[in-house]
Amino acid sequence: MVSDAFGGWSEGKGRVRSLMFVGQLALLTLLSSCSSFPNSYEARLADHLSATGAKMYGAYWCPHCAAQKEYFGAAAGQLPYVECDPEGFNAQPDLCQAEGIEAYPTWIIDGQRYLGSQTLGKLARLSGLEGEAIPGDRFQGNLDPPSDNSLDNPSGNPSDNYSPAQ
């Protein structure tokens, strides 16, 4: 009788542990799947840029490329980034050469080139991301170059992009 009482308790304890394990597993699965959903404007924009085939070409040592990535914050890892320096991580210098990349960063969006750091708002407009207000595009005032997107420095400011040939 005593063994039945403890045996029942032991089985109940095992069931509780099993239920707790299943619950933790379900919670972990839910959280991991939710983390892949974009939850910030920057993450949604980075995902949209990737989905539309846009590319940012740069080099790991380029300060303007680093600044561009900073605009995306935690979502910088989601950017469709192509490393052009052979010494960089996941470098694709042949692709950069084939695309004629001569300055960093260079964005290619819908077949058009845009040199230098671009505002989040401009990247959204150029790539066709619509239907969302841009939450405090804090970079709007000082980095949005004129609409001329030629390779001859579209903003007229020599510090807006870096050319390795300089």
C-alpha positions as CSV (number, residue, x, y, z in Angstrom):
1,M,0.0,0.0,0.0
2,V,2.8,2.4,0.9
3,S,4.6,1.4,-2.4
4,D,1.4,2.1,-4.3
5,A,1.1,5.6,-2.7
6,F,4.7,6.4,-3.6
7,G,4.5,4.7,-6.9
8,G,1.5,6.9,-7.8
9,W,3.3,10.0,-6.6
10,S,6.4,9.0,-8.6
11,E,4.3,8.5,-11.8
12,G,2.6,11.8,-11.2
13,K,5.9,13.6,-10.8
14,G,7.1,12.0,-14.0
15,R,4.0,13.2,-15.8
16,V,4.6,16.7,-14.5
17,R,8.2,16.7,-15.7
18,S,7.1,15.4,-19.1
19,L,4.4,18.1,-19.3
20,M,6.9,20.8,-18.3
21,F,9.4,19.5,-20.9
22,V,6.8,19.6,-23.6
23,G,5.7,23.0,-22.5
24,Q,9.2,24.4,-22.6
25,L,9.8,22.8,-26.0
26,A,6.6,24.4,-27.3
27,L,7.6,27.8,-25.9
28,L,11.1,27.5,-27.3
29,T,9.6,26.6,-30.7
30,L,7.2,29.5,-30.6
31,L,9.9,32.0,-29.6
32,S,12.3,30.8,-32.2
33,S,9.8,31.1,-35.0
34,C,8.7,34.5,-33.8
35,S,12.2,35.8,-33.7
36,S,12.4,35.2,-37.5
37,F,9.5,37.6,-38.1
38,P,10.7,41.1,-38.6
39,N,9.5,43.3,-35.7
40,S,11.3,46.6,-36.4
41,Y,11.1,48.9,-39.3
42,E,14.8,48.4,-40.0
43,A,14.3,44.6,-40.1
44,R,11.3,44.8,-42.4
45,L,13.3,47.2,-44.7
46,A,16.3,44.9,-44.7
47,D,14.1,41.9,-45.5
48,H,12.3,43.9,-48.2
49,L,15.6,44.9,-49.8
50,S,16.7,41.3,-49.9
51,A,13.4,40.1,-51.3
52,T,13.5,42.7,-54.1
53,G,17.1,41.8,-55.1
54,A,18.7,45.0,-53.9
55,K,22.4,44.7,-53.0
56,M,24.8,46.8,-50.9
57,Y,28.4,46.4,-52.0
58,G,31.1,47.4,-49.5
59,A,34.3,46.6,-47.7
60,Y,34.7,45.6,-44.1
61,W,37.2,48.5,-43.5
62,C,35.0,51.2,-45.1
63,P,33.7,53.7,-42.5
64,H,30.8,54.7,-44.7
65,C,29.7,51.1,-45.0
66,A,29.9,50.7,-41.3
67,A,27.8,53.8,-40.9
68,Q,25.2,52.5,-43.4
69,K,25.0,49.2,-41.4
70,E,24.5,51.2,-38.1
71,Y,21.4,52.8,-39.5
72,F,19.9,49.3,-39.5
73,G,20.9,48.5,-36.0
74,A,20.3,44.9,-34.9
75,A,18.9,44.2,-38.4
76,A,22.3,44.9,-40.1
77,G,22.9,41.2,-40.4
78,Q,19.8,40.9,-42.6
79,L,21.1,43.3,-45.2
80,P,21.7,42.0,-48.7
81,Y,25.4,42.8,-48.3
82,V,28.2,41.8,-50.6
83,E,31.8,42.0,-49.3
84,C,34.1,43.2,-52.0
85,D,37.5,43.1,-50.2
86,P,39.1,39.6,-50.7
87,E,40.2,39.8,-47.0
88,G,36.7,40.2,-45.7
89,F,34.2,37.6,-44.4
90,N,32.3,35.8,-47.2
91,A,34.2,38.0,-49.8
92,Q,32.9,38.0,-53.3
93,P,35.4,40.2,-55.1
94,D,34.7,38.6,-58.5
95,L,31.0,39.6,-58.2
96,C,32.0,43.2,-57.2
97,Q,34.3,43.4,-60.2
98,A,31.7,42.0,-62.6
99,E,29.2,44.6,-61.3
100,G,31.8,47.4,-61.8
101,I,31.8,48.4,-58.2
102,E,34.3,51.3,-57.8
103,A,33.2,53.0,-54.6
104,Y,31.8,51.9,-51.2
105,P,29.1,51.6,-50.3
106,T,27.3,51.2,-53.6
107,W,23.7,50.1,-53.6
108,I,22.2,48.5,-56.7
109,I,18.4,48.7,-56.5
110,D,16.2,47.9,-59.5
111,G,19.2,48.1,-61.8
112,Q,20.2,51.6,-60.6
113,R,23.4,52.5,-58.7
114,Y,23.4,54.7,-55.6
115,L,26.7,55.7,-54.1
116,G,27.4,56.5,-50.5
117,S,25.3,56.0,-47.4
118,Q,21.6,56.2,-48.0
119,T,18.8,57.1,-45.6
120,L,16.4,54.4,-44.6
121,G,13.6,56.5,-46.1
122,K,15.4,56.8,-49.4
123,L,16.1,53.0,-49.5
124,A,12.5,52.4,-48.8
125,R,11.4,54.7,-51.6
126,L,13.9,53.4,-54.1
127,S,13.0,49.7,-53.4
128,G,9.2,50.3,-53.4
129,L,8.5,49.7,-49.7
130,E,5.2,51.4,-49.2
131,G,2.4,51.6,-46.6
132,E,4.6,52.3,-43.6
133,A,5.6,55.6,-42.0
134,I,9.3,55.8,-41.4
135,P,9.8,56.0,-37.7
136,G,12.0,59.0,-37.1
137,D,14.3,58.7,-40.1
138,R,17.0,60.4,-38.0
139,F,19.4,60.4,-40.9
140,Q,17.0,62.2,-43.4
141,G,18.6,65.6,-43.1
142,N,22.2,65.0,-43.6
143,L,22.6,62.0,-45.9
144,D,19.9,62.1,-48.5
145,P,21.8,63.0,-51.7
146,P,20.1,64.6,-54.8
147,S,18.4,62.2,-57.1
148,D,21.3,62.1,-59.6
149,N,22.6,58.6,-59.2
150,S,25.5,58.8,-61.7
151,L,28.9,57.3,-60.8
152,D,30.4,60.8,-60.6
153,N,29.5,61.2,-56.9
154,P,25.8,62.0,-56.9
155,S,25.8,64.2,-53.9
156,G,28.7,66.4,-54.9
157,N,30.2,65.7,-51.5
158,P,33.5,63.8,-51.8
159,S,33.1,62.3,-48.3
160,D,29.8,60.6,-49.2
161,N,31.5,57.5,-50.7
162,Y,34.8,55.9,-50.8
163,S,36.6,54.8,-53.8
164,P,39.5,52.4,-53.3
165,A,41.2,54.0,-56.3
166,Q,41.5,57.3,-54.4
